[in-house]
């Protein structure tokens, strides 16, 4: 059985967060590190919801119309932390 995890869950695992909500409290250095990791990913349009969920949850902004736009906005916002 294959269990898929959301992008937010994968980000929490990558950043060694005990709880998903800990992603909101990353230090500026951790946010930049996460931005580097996310920048390496190629967003697929079928993952639009995941990218927008991460964007809305972490940056508290409006969702984007494409996965690529959501990724770009999320990465840029994390880098500028």
Number of C-alpha atoms within 10 A of each C-alpha: 3 4 5 8 10 15 17 19 17 13 18 19 14 11 17 12 15 10 10 15 13 12 23 12 11 16 11 13 12 16 21 19 15 20 21 15 13 18 15 8 10 10 19 12 13 10 15 20 18 21 28 24 19 22 24 16 15 17 14 10 12 12 18 18 12 17 21 18 16 24 24 18 19 22 20 15 16 23 17 10 13
